[in-house]
Amino acid sequence: MILVYALLGSTPAEWSDAFNRLLSWNDIRVFIYIFLSLTLAGLMREKGYLDELVKSTGALGCKFSVTSVPALIGLIPMPGGALVSAIALKKRFFEEARLNPDDATYINYWFRHLWVPSWPLFQSVVITASVFALDPLQIVSHTWPGTVAAIAGGLIVSYPVLKALRCPSPNKRGAAAAFAKSIWPLLLLAALFLFSRLRADVVARMPYVGREPLLVSLALVISLFALATRPGVRDWQGALRLATKPTIHAVLLESLIFKDLILAGSAAESVSRLTASGLIPVLAVILIVPFILGLAAGGENFFASTAMPLLAPYIASSAMNWKLLTLAYLSGYLGVMASPVHLCLVLTVEYYRADMGRVLAKVIVTVAVAFLLGALLIEGLY
């Protein structure tokens, strides 16, 4: 895909710009995010925490387990976070439920991203709040229909697969305690990052923390987990083998290069000219622009940082039009979910050895269902 785009759609100047972007801290830190998050996931796997998380949620049923684990891990907005839930669920998906790689990838990917419209930690929420000079909590108090639509759409499309699931009978004894024990590193990580968002004035004065709260939080949680569980040499070896797996980082590099080539092109300028021309209705612009930009780059921070400033004159011309903002956010979020360069999708497809085309087909159907449900819900609310 990169080769075709590079030969047919990129100029040497755009390649040079993309290479410079790849060497920037903005891209380099993605590799560090992935390394640290996979180290934490690897340690949790080696010490049995991920197995306990899956088993304890399985006390409420196999269907609940395979959807709730990605959703729980989805509360932590880390790049490639779906790979963490994919690691946790690998045994349940393939050895217990006996799912095929395509269905496993789809379920893990979709349910990992349910909270993007309703959880104030996500970059798209923070960036959107910044564009309109609002608090992130104000944004999610209106954009939450996207989460309801995503849950409903995911359950509708995955219903035939979930209905047929047959896992071993769960042991409900001690499930609550096992869940609390297995989830604490992830909850601590979410709490630290939430604190950094809500008390940004305090965190900004802390060395290093203010600039990269999630990286520092990841490093701190890994350190505390190591102190609490005392992993041995083999545990560290297993975790680091996962965190440095060449195929994962090769796919990550490919995805970042493709993203940078798109950003180095003229997509944003073309959209800007389209909106200025007045050739299409405002509502169509509100729906099309975020979707296209989210689809192109596959990052929820990108649609917020490019589409929202372009659309601000329409959304907040005299007073805030919450209906238009919620529709724009829903469209951008679903565009990101449908993107073939979405990092979580690419990494999970690689890890589960799934077929990208078949997985993406299911994702696109779910995007269509979720958009319809979300638009109906927003229309009813406003």
Secondary structure, 3 states (H helix, E strand, C coil): CHHHHHHHHCCHHHHHHHHHHHCCHHHHHHHHHHHHHHHHHHHHHHCCHHHHHHHHHHHHCHHHHHHHHHHHHCCCCCCCCHHHHHHHHHHHHHHHCCCCHHHHHHHHHHHHCCCCCCCCCCHHHHHHHHHCCCCHHHHHHHHCHHHHHHHHHHHHHHHHHHHCCCCCCCCCCCHHHHHHHHHHHHHHHHHHHHHHHHCHHHHCCCCCCCCCHHHHHHHHHHHHHHHHHCCCHHHHHHHHHHHCCHHHHHHHHHHHHHHHHHHHCCHHHHHHHHHHHCCCCHHHHHHHHHHHHHHHHCCHHHHHHHHHHHHHHHHCCCCCCHHHHHHHHHHHHHHHHCCCCCHHHHHHHHHHCCCHHHHHHHHHHHHHHHHHHHHHHHHHHC
